[in-house]
């Protein structure tokens, strides 16, 4: 399993350019990436391996349209955990649920913020009642339904501070 980057990675301008390209199109041929960044295909291959091994690139995946698969409902669920001793088990459970897309520790009144995607209201009800609220240590949840989504990306800006991409 790749280690998690600590933010102090030795990422140079070419690595950043490579990351920019593969975030936009992970199927882009390494020869084309090499041409665009001014390296050999072998050098691009080595850099990609290094970025993967260090955890900068977490995984390779396809971005799927949730509506095409009937996942039409998105919601954000704020979760109040009554005591920190319950958080680890709760987070572990959330990591196992495909419906939970994101799980964040947050500041404020609630402990965690979940982004969830489900088929319909019945699926959301089941997720909330049986998987989230029923978990030991959950005292309260508050759910906000998404009416429409104007932007939803996983792209991470690659420009270094003060640098333009």
N, C-alpha and C positions, 0 to 999 in steps of 0.2 A: 504494500500500500504506500503511495507517495506521501512524503512528509508534508506537513502544512507549512507554506512559506511564512516567514516572519516579517516580511516587508523590507528586509535589508538585502534582497537578492541582487546579484551582479547582473542586472539587466541593462544591456546597452541599447543604443538607438536601433540597431538591426534586429535585436530580439523584440523590441517594441513594434517595429514595422511588421515583423513576422506574426506577432500576436494580433495585430490589427487585421491583417489579411485573413488569418484562419478563423478569427471570430466572425468575420463577414461571410466566409465560405470555407468550411472545414474540408471540403472535397477538392479545393484548389490543388493542382498538382505541385509537388515540391519543386519541379523544374521551373514552373511559372513563378512560384514564390521566389526562387533563387534569382530569376531574371529581374523581378521587380525590386529586390533588395540589394542586388549586386554581389551575390555570393554564388558558390557552386551548389548544386543540388545536394551533394554529400554534406556540405557545411550546414545547409538548412536542416537536413535530416538530423545531424548531430545536435544542433541547437534545439530542435523540437523535442528530441529525446531528453536533453538536459532540462528543458522547461517542464516536461512531464515528470521526470524523476524528482525534481525539486518541489513539485506540487503547484507550480505557477499555473500549469494547465492541469486542471482537476480531472477532466475526462473529456471524451469526444462523444457528442450526441447529436441527434436530429431535433430540430425545433418543430414540433407537431402542432397543428391547428386544433385546439381543444374542441371547437364546435364540430369539426369533421368526425370526432369520436363521441359526440353526444354529451360532452362535458360543458354544459352551457351556463353553469352557475358558479360564480366566484364570490368568495366572502373573506373578510378579515375577522378573525376571532381573537379577542383579547382574553387572556386567561389569567385569573388571579389564583396563585398557589398560596395556600395558607401558611406553609412553613417551608424554608429552603430544603429541608431533608426530603421533600417529595419531588423536587424538581428533576433530579437525575433520572428517576424512573419514568416520570412523565415525558421528558424529552426523548428518552430511549423509545418509548411507545410511539411518539409522534414521528420519529425517524422511520418507523416500520410501516406507517400508513401512506399509501400511494396518494390519497386525497389531500394530504398535507404537503403543499409545495414548498413552503418556507416556514421556519420556526426561529424566532428572534427573541433574545432577552432584551427587554426595553426598560427605559426609565418611566417613571410616572406611577399611576395608580395600579396598573396591572403588571404582572411578572413577565409574561410572554405574549408575543403577537404571532399568530399563525395566518398564513395565506392558504386557503383551501379551495379546491375545485372539485365539483361534483356534478352529477347529471341533472338533478332536480331538487325540489324542496324536500321531498321524502328522503332522499339520500343525505341532504344536509341535516335534517332532523335526526336521522339514525347516527350520523357521525357525531353530532353534538351530544346527544343523549347517551349513546352507548360507548363511544370511544374517548370523548373529551370530558364532559361533565361527570361521568361515572368514575373517572380515574381518581384514585386515592389522593387527597390533598388539594383537589380543585374545589375552591370555595365558590367561585363565581366566574361566569364568562359573559362577554358582551360581543355581539356579532353585528358587523356592518356588511350589508349586501352590496355588491358591485352592480351598478345599473348599466354602465358601459365602460369600456376600456379604450382610452385614446392612445396610450403608449404602454407597452410591456416588453421589456428587453432584458437580455442577460449580458449585453455588451458592456465591457469595462474599458473606460478610456485608457489608452496606453501612453499618452504624452506625460513626460516627466514634468515636475513643477517648473513653471516658467518656459516650457518648451511647447511649441505648437505642433500638432500631429501632422 
